[in-house]
Amino acid sequence: MKALRRPRLRNLVAATSVASALVLGLAAPAYADYTSPIYSTLKACNEARPKYNSSWTKPQACYPMYNWDGSKRIGYAFLVKTRG
């Protein structure tokens, strides 16, 4: 406790505490919204959806994924959403 009698160390501890409180207080909540891996068939996509169901997340419906110019379907994926 003698170390906290030093003004520089006391100021450093106070500044660190304030900065930590600001970071934690202003941080956005974590959301798990993400796209699943791409599955080759609609059947495989629908079979994989239950694996992503939890108390925190809910899988959405499967939808087709296309290549960069939209000319060819490359598979199916679904969005995993955070329960709100």
N, C-alpha and C positions, 0 to 999 in steps of 0.2 A: 504494500500500500504506500510505501515511501516513494515509489516511482511516480504515483499520481500527484505528488506534491510539486513535481517539476512542471512549469507552465507549458513548455513545448510538447511534452508527452501528453499532458492533460488536453491540450488543444487538438492534438492529433487524434486522441481517442474520441473526443466530442465530434470532430469533423467526420470521422469514419462512421460513427453512430448515426449522424444526421444523413449522410450519403446513403448508408444502407437502408434506412427507413424510407428515403425518397425512392430508391430503386424498387423496393418491395411494395410500397404504396401506390406507385404509378404504373407498375407493370400490368400489362394486359393479361387477362386469363388465357390459359393455354387451350387451344381448340385442336381437335384431331381431324378436322376436315381434310381429307386427302383422297386421291384416286387410287383404286386398287391396281394390282398388276393386270396386264392385258392377258385375257384368256382366249384360246383359239376358237372356241365354240360358245354359243349361248348356253348350252347345257352345262359346260364346265364352269362358266361364270355364275350361273344360278346355284350350282352345287357348292361353290366357294363362299357365297354370301353369308351363310350361317356362322362361319368361322369368325366373321368380323362383327358379330352381334354381341354386345356386352352391356353392362350397366351404364357405361359412358358413351358408347358409340352405337350407331344404327346404320346398316348398309342400305343404300337406295337401290332402285331398279337398275338392271344391266342395260347398257346402251352400246351401240356400235362405235368402234374407234376406226378412224380413217387415216390414211397416210397424209403427208404434208399438203398435197394439193386436192385431197378429197376424192380422188379417182378410184381408190381401192380400199375396201374394208380389210383391216389387218387383225381384227379381233373384237372382243367385248370387254368392257370394264364397268365398274360402278363406283359411285361416290360414297365414302364413309363419312357420315356426319356426326357431330357431337350432339348428344341429347341435351336439350335445353330446358 
